[in-house]
Amino acid sequence: MRTMSPTSSGHPFWAVALTVLGACSSVPAHEPSEVVRQHLEAVRKGDERLALSYLTEEGQGRAPTLLAPASVPPSATVHEVERAARWSGERELAVVRTKDGWRIARGVLALYSVESAEGALFALARALEAHDFARVHELIPTEARAFGGVAELKEKIDGHPAWMALAAAISAGKVGWVTREATQAEATIAVGGAEHRVLLKRAEGGWKVFDVLPRSGYLEPR
């Protein structure tokens, strides 16, 4: 959640340096939403040093221009919607609060093995159904990633009828195998009344989804 103004005007160097150096004076806040509330209260009171102390070192280093006190939203409107954790220091998992308590919402799909063609195929279906496009991006060959990142991939296939139908068919077990060799495999998927094919190849980092046929439906705009 950003609380800085998007304006381009900044503080003189020494003003920023001094507020950063004095950033240890805040009272610890133990919940994410409380951090934001205390930050807003400090801005409202005009205590710039205290307000900046609630930012990370990275955030402080950007020399932010704080909101004008009159523009600060009410602290009561602040509520936590999600927090993040890391798996072994590498993979970020989004953890959200639900009616049943804290649950992992995104990122966990990367923990599923792709050490088999079957694993990669079902990982693709799960990732599409969970709208985890970072995971989908990981399942395509490295050379194909040069044509676009996660955002571009999401824009092209998020909610696309052909991709969602493919995912549903895979999850339903409507899968047959033409070949399953040591480094490549070809699966047939019964999608509606048609037979689609997914070509997979083993590469560094596990099995990848090399191609989906026929391409026409998957390449058409939503």
ZAKE-535275 format. One record per residue (C-alpha): x, y, z. Coordinates in pm, whole numbers, plus 32768, in hexadecimal, padded with zeros to 4 digits. Example, Ala and Ser with C-alpha at 12.3 -4.5 7.8 and 13.67 -1.06 7.14 Angstrom:
// ZAKE-535275
+------+------+------+
:   c1 :   c2 :   c3 :
+------+------+------+
: 84CE : 7E3E : 830C :
: 8557 : 7F96 : 82CA :
+------+------+------+
***
This chain:
// ZAKE-535275
+------+------+------+
:   c1 :   c2 :   c3 :
+------+------+------+
: 8000 : 8000 : 8000 :
: 809B : 814D : 7F98 :
: 805A : 8283 : 8064 :
: 8143 : 8371 : 7FAA :
: 80D7 : 8482 : 7EC0 :
: 8127 : 8448 : 7D50 :
: 819E : 85B1 : 7D29 :
: 8301 : 85E8 : 7CB0 :
: 836E : 86E8 : 7DB4 :
: 845B : 865E : 7EBD :
: 8511 : 86C7 : 7FF8 :
: 866F : 8765 : 8002 :
: 8781 : 8664 : 8033 :
: 87CD : 86B7 : 819B :
: 8661 : 86B7 : 8201 :
: 863D : 8558 : 8175 :
: 8786 : 84E2 : 820C :
: 8729 : 855C : 8365 :
: 85CE : 84C3 : 8362 :
: 865F : 8376 : 82F2 :
: 876D : 8381 : 83FD :
: 8666 : 83C4 : 8504 :
: 8582 : 82AD : 848D :
: 85AB : 81CF : 85BF :
: 84CA : 829D : 869E :
: 837F : 81F9 : 8643 :
: 82B6 : 8121 : 872E :
: 82B3 : 7FB5 : 86B3 :
: 8173 : 7F4A : 8607 :
: 812B : 7DD9 : 8607 :
: 8023 : 7DC4 : 84F3 :
: 803A : 7E40 : 838A :
: 7EFD : 7F10 : 83A3 :
: 7F7B : 7FB4 : 84E2 :
: 80BC : 801D : 8432 :
: 7FEE : 80D2 : 832D :
: 7F0C : 8173 : 8433 :
: 8034 : 81F4 : 84FB :
: 80D7 : 8276 : 83BE :
: 7F99 : 8333 : 8361 :
: 7F79 : 83C4 : 84BE :
: 80DF : 8440 : 84B0 :
: 80A0 : 84E6 : 835F :
: 7F61 : 8582 : 83E3 :
: 8022 : 8616 : 8509 :
: 8135 : 869A : 8426 :
: 823E : 85B9 : 84C5 :
: 8303 : 856A : 838C :
: 841B : 84B4 : 8440 :
: 832A : 83C6 : 84EA :
: 8261 : 8396 : 83AA :
: 8398 : 8333 : 82E6 :
: 8405 : 8245 : 83F9 :
: 82E4 : 815F : 839C :
: 8377 : 812E : 823E :
: 8478 : 8028 : 81E5 :
: 85DD : 8097 : 819D :
: 858F : 806E : 802C :
: 845C : 8149 : 804F :
: 851B : 8251 : 8112 :
: 862D : 8253 : 800B :
: 8534 : 82C6 : 7F05 :
: 8512 : 8415 : 7FBB :
: 8398 : 8410 : 7FB0 :
: 82BC : 8542 : 7FB5 :
: 81C0 : 8500 : 80C8 :
: 8050 : 8551 : 80AC :
: 7FD8 : 86A0 : 8128 :
: 7F3A : 8672 : 8284 :
: 7DE6 : 86DE : 81FD :
: 7DF7 : 85CE : 80F1 :
: 7E37 : 84AA : 81DC :
: 7D1C : 83A7 : 81D0 :
: 7C77 : 8347 : 831A :
: 7D3C : 8241 : 83DC :
: 7BFA : 817B : 840F :
: 7BF0 : 812D : 829A :
: 7D35 : 8066 : 82B1 :
: 7D11 : 7EEB : 82BC :
: 7DFA : 7DD3 : 8261 :
: 7DAA : 7D0D : 8128 :
: 7EE2 : 7C3B : 80FC :
: 8048 : 7BFF : 8169 :
: 8168 : 7B3D : 80CD :
: 8259 : 7A2F : 813C :
: 837C : 798B : 808B :
: 83BE : 781E : 804E :
: 852F : 77D5 : 808E :
: 8582 : 7940 : 8042 :
: 8525 : 7922 : 7ED3 :
: 83B5 : 7902 : 7E85 :
: 82BC : 7A06 : 7EFC :
: 816F : 7984 : 7F75 :
: 8043 : 7A6A : 7F9F :
: 7F8B : 7A20 : 80E2 :
: 7E2F : 7AB3 : 8110 :
: 7D38 : 7ABB : 822D :
: 7BF1 : 7A05 : 81E0 :
: 7ABD : 79AF : 82AE :
: 7B6F : 786B : 8308 :
: 7CB3 : 7916 : 8372 :
: 7DFC : 7949 : 82B8 :
: 7E21 : 7891 : 8170 :
: 7F2B : 788B : 805C :
: 7E96 : 792F : 7F27 :
: 7FB1 : 793D : 7E28 :
: 8109 : 78AE : 7DEF :
: 80DD : 7759 : 7E8F :
: 80B4 : 76B5 : 7D3C :
: 8229 : 76DC : 7D05 :
: 825F : 75D4 : 7E0F :
: 81C2 : 74C6 : 7D39 :
: 82C0 : 73EC : 7C8B :
: 82F7 : 73FD : 7B14 :
: 83E1 : 72D3 : 7B10 :
: 82F2 : 721B : 7A2A :
: 822C : 7274 : 78F4 :
: 80EC : 7225 : 79B0 :
: 8151 : 730E : 7ACB :
: 8195 : 742D : 79DD :
: 804C : 73FA : 7927 :
: 7F7D : 73FC : 7A66 :
: 804A : 751F : 7AEF :
: 7FE4 : 75E2 : 79B7 :
: 7E74 : 7599 : 79F7 :
: 7E8A : 75F7 : 7B67 :
: 7F44 : 7739 : 7B18 :
: 7E47 : 77A2 : 7A0F :
: 7D23 : 775D : 7AF8 :
: 7DCB : 781A : 7C15 :
: 7E27 : 793F : 7B2F :
: 7F91 : 7911 : 7BA1 :
: 803A : 7994 : 7A68 :
: 8190 : 79A1 : 7B08 :
: 8172 : 7828 : 7B1F :
: 80F7 : 7809 : 79B7 :
: 8221 : 78DB : 794C :
: 830C : 77EB : 79FE :
: 8274 : 76C6 : 7943 :
: 82C8 : 774C : 77E8 :
: 8424 : 771C : 7750 :
: 852C : 7821 : 77A3 :
: 8553 : 788B : 7639 :
: 83DF : 78DB : 7622 :
: 83EC : 79C1 : 7751 :
: 84AF : 7AC1 : 7686 :
: 836B : 7B16 : 75D1 :
: 82BD : 7B94 : 7709 :
: 82B1 : 7B8B : 7881 :
: 81A9 : 7B2A : 797C :
: 80D9 : 7C64 : 7943 :
: 80CB : 7C2E : 77CB :
: 8075 : 7AC0 : 77F9 :
: 7F5D : 7B17 : 78EA :
: 7ECF : 7C1A : 77F9 :
: 7EC1 : 7B1D : 76E0 :
: 7E33 : 79E9 : 778D :
: 7D8D : 7A4C : 78D6 :
: 7C29 : 79CD : 78BC :
: 7C57 : 796B : 774E :
: 7B45 : 7869 : 76FF :
: 7C2F : 777D : 7644 :
: 7D33 : 7778 : 775A :
: 7C2F : 7751 : 786D :
: 7B88 : 7632 : 77B0 :
: 7CDB : 758A : 778A :
: 7D22 : 75B0 : 78FE :
: 7BCE : 7524 : 795D :
: 7BFB : 73F6 : 7879 :
: 7D54 : 73AA : 7907 :
: 7CD6 : 73CB : 7A6D :
: 7BB5 : 72E2 : 7A19 :
: 7CAE : 71D9 : 79AA :
: 7C50 : 71E0 : 783B :
: 7DB9 : 7199 : 77E1 :
: 7E57 : 7090 : 7705 :
: 7FC3 : 7064 : 76A4 :
: 804B : 7033 : 7545 :
: 81B7 : 7024 : 75B6 :
: 826C : 703D : 7702 :
: 83E0 : 702E : 76C5 :
: 8508 : 7098 : 779A :
: 851C : 71FA : 7713 :
: 83D3 : 7238 : 7660 :
: 8264 : 71DB : 7675 :
: 811E : 7219 : 75C1 :
: 7FCE : 721A : 7670 :
: 7E72 : 721B : 75D6 :
: 7D62 : 72DD : 7689 :
: 7BEF : 72AF : 7646 :
: 7B71 : 7415 : 763E :
: 7A00 : 741B : 75EE :
: 79D5 : 733E : 74C0 :
: 7B32 : 7379 : 7439 :
: 7C87 : 72E4 : 747E :
: 7D95 : 73DD : 74DB :
: 7F04 : 738F : 750D :
: 800A : 7412 : 75FD :
: 817A : 73DD : 75AE :
: 8269 : 73D8 : 76D5 :
: 83E4 : 73CC : 76E4 :
: 84D5 : 7393 : 77FF :
: 85C2 : 74B7 : 7839 :
: 8692 : 7549 : 7950 :
: 85AC : 7580 : 7A76 :
: 84BA : 746C : 7A18 :
: 83B7 : 742A : 790B :
: 8332 : 754E : 783B :
: 81FB : 757F : 7768 :
: 828C : 75A3 : 760B :
: 8152 : 75C4 : 7535 :
: 7FD6 : 75AC : 7537 :
: 7F21 : 7538 : 73FD :
: 7E5A : 759C : 733D :
: 7EEE : 76F3 : 7377 :
: 7DD6 : 77B8 : 72D1 :
: 7CE1 : 77BF : 73F3 :
: 7DE9 : 7810 : 74F6 :
: 7E7B : 7931 : 742F :
: 7D2F : 79DB : 73E4 :
: 7CD1 : 7B0C : 74B7 :
: 7BDD : 7AD3 : 75D3 :
+------+------+------+
***
